[in-house]
Amino acid sequence: MKKILLIILIATVVAAGCQKAEELKYSGKDNIMLDFQGSSRDSIIHTFAYTPGKGIDTVYIPVRISGSRTDSSGADRKFILRAEKDSSTAKENLHFKPLEPYYTIKKGTGFTQVPIIIYSKDPELTNKSVTLHFRLYGNEDFDVKLTKLVYGKLVLSNKLERPNWWGMWFGAYYSRIKHEFFLIVTGLTELSTDGLDAPKNLYFESLVRDFMADPFKWVNKNPSKGYVIEKDGATENYVFYSSANPEKKIPYRKNLQTGLYYFIDEEGNEVK
């Protein structure tokens, strides 16, 4: 009798397991989802700060199929990635190029990357960041039932922060404009704090000082870098900018008391 009851119990459990497995079967169209990796599972952060001469760049949004790939004899499939304008602080044509009506995953593959063209021409990006929210939408080829994996954001800025090595080689004064000059002139992004590197690091500091003393000479000697210094209208002043990003201009103004010219930093002070 005990054996019979045990067999009935096992049969019941197996039947229940089969019923549950049946309920979990996948049906319907394949799903499309964002495929971010690492700790930031829903976002990309991009800064132009370390490439001050760059006016345009591309970031890539990873998108993956959750389901079956079409074979090589099948057809490409389309999906929709749309900017959420109401919740975004990033603006079309100012911060990013409008997204396409649809994108494509090639047949026989299950992954693609959507290129988003971004711009650094907004001068306010040196003071703040902006965010582009985006999401995937369903269509005739794909569902978007994996709701936690269809929303994403791109955080865009052009803001530099004072590095810990700055004071050792450049002194107490810091401005984002002078930091930008360091990046432009030296081609470096940082200096060490090792005293044994003093000769080398002081040389790099002198390059920045020489540039600020005579930016005309530096522009003429470095045409390949693509920088321009020219008159600011009909005034005695000038502006300095990258030909790749002409909207972002740094003033170079004459001090009326001394007759000397100085670059002007983000706070309106002379860069020294």
Order of alpha helices (4+ residues) and beta strands (2+ residues): alpha-beta-beta-beta-beta-beta-beta-beta-beta-alpha-alpha-alpha-alpha-beta-beta-beta-beta
